[in-house]
Amino acid sequence: MNASEKIHNLAGYPPPHRLLHTAHVPGRAAYNALVAESEEDYAGYWARLAHVFVQWKTPFTRTLDSDNAPFYKWFEDGTLNVSWNCLDRQVNEGKGDKTAIVFEADDGTVTHTSYAQLLGMTCRMANALKALGVKKGDRVVIYMSMSVEGVVAMQACARIGAIHSVVFGGFSAHSLRDRIADTGAVLVVTADEQVRGGKTLPLKALVDEALSMGGCEAVRNVLVYRRTGGDIAWTARDRWMDEMASAQPDTCVPEWVGAEHPLFLLYTSGSTGKPKGVQHSSGGYLVQAAATMKWTFDIRDEDVFWCTADIGWITGHTYIAYGPLAVGATQVVFEGVPTYPDAGRFWKMIERHKVTVFYTAPTAIRSLIKAAEGDAQLHPARFDLRSLRILGSVGEPINPAAWEWYHAHVGGGRCPIVDTWWQTETGAQMITPLPGVTTLVPGSCTLPFPGIAAAIVDETGEDVPNGQSGLLVIKKPWPSMIRTIWGDDARYVASYYPPELRGYYLAGDGASRDKDTGNFTIGGRIDDVLNVSGHRMGTMEIESALVACTELVAEAAVVGRPDDTSGEAICAFVVLKGARPTGPAADKLAVQLRNWVGKEIGPIAKPRDIRFADNLPKTRSGKIMRRLLRSVAKGEAITQDVSTLENPAILAQLNETH
Ligand code: WT7
């Protein structure tokens, strides 16, 4: 941060005058009143919101059940259907003809789907799933590119009480197999192919490959959305989605489920090699998805909301598949990448669809800043972005320089930026500015959403004073929280509720609060999890993938190093079974290993740097000295004590980049 930025920051950006009175949470006094209400009667506050934001088939009588903490239950004896709340409810309230989804394909083709149409599509798909024997509680894996049909598949599962698990279309057959096997899915929904940046990439072929690897015997059918019509292999278990759905009626009585019935599982990286299947509920999840949608984005009937995430991530679940529909909003869904046909795509789409609320990731902003600096035609100033009124950021800390650019050049200096901190596990936003309340400070996610007990503590769970850094925790359970890790209750407790933290939820981020304002600033992960372009990657996962290359690799250690665009870059140190390669031989092997990791996990996990050494720096007890490797990766001078190194000469080897 330079000096002028600092002065700017101190002043902060107060909320626009017009929002002080008109926003859903209008002004600081309104925010304070909500916080006070939640502090006086925590359960009562959330019960009130649960009635404001969700329509229940049978109302709940008990709000929060902490008897078996940390396996909390919210609204347990209430029943509802999430898809009914997102679709039927909107149609019943007169929004049948309102556009639910404006879809823009990779090539710019646009389709509009109304709430009534989306309901019809969802019912047909739900009936198709039922015709294939899918029942309440069954798991369905969805491996799709961005499409209306992807959202419909999620909603259709919700309609019949099936539990979906969306796998990002960029994951490999191997990762897909692991997730199908872990969930015990009975059906996979996919597309023939996906289209990204003018290129066609396989999906169905990867499903075939995954299913052939074994462990997926529960899968009876593969339901295929015809996206490109490209040539694909066909087996007896495959069904075309369009053929199945068109043969079905367009009404389907929803399955009313208990509030705690799992809505979905979503896999995310942790600090061991095996991704965690984060289990979310139906009732509590929907309450917080809808409440944050309305208050954080100040959504109104006339808004056009656009969240640029993929449905393969939690952001695409909460702020594409569920939140916008639960509040009856119009949203844009896009297929493709921000840089195709050129890096003006986002700005052009905002102009074309008159987007009013725009939610994206810092990594996208940083890459578009670079593009705009290189080519004036791609600068947001070239586009009419006057429709915008609120901007959002999610997924990683936003650096103040990117924040200022986003504010000035995309928001025209008039749009509040909501820098929303949350996680796959939290289900919905947790710490965030509210547009009519918060004085914004670039780089800070400011204050908790009303009702969220965020705090910063030390290793013993003791509060640390403002101005000091510590562990970010959530002191009380919240409605959209993770319920468990699928099939591994013990890992859930061990990961998020370590005994020394007094029953607080451990987020895994370091953070601090401002001395004067109490604003939160997130430092980043404190575990072995990296944030690469807003994607969470476990270092152990990448290490396991590398050592799975048994012909070549003896040992591997992966660390992150700071990167201007992607936030963090993956840096791998590899010990080969054969001799340590140098020069062109090393370059060639690095390419080979990079592709190997791409094939094992997916392209997002490919290490940026691969360095070869005769061995890895370890302590006497055999632990890899990761802190040392992090310094090496950054190119920093080594200040650590290296006297315990078996072979000090490897330091020089580790410093060679390829
Ligand atoms: C991790 C969660 C939130 C949905 C997308 C990512 C980092 C997320 C912010 C933010 C600073 C952030 C944290 C968190 N993170 N949002 N506004 N400021 N850091 O979900 O993949 O589960 O990753 O992303 O490190 O723990 P996720």
Residues whose N, C-alpha, C, O or C-beta is under 5 A from the ligand:
A	BS01	WT7	T315 S393 V394 G395 E396 P397 D419 T420 W421 W422 Q423 T424 E425 C445 A507 D509 I522 G524 R525 G534 R536
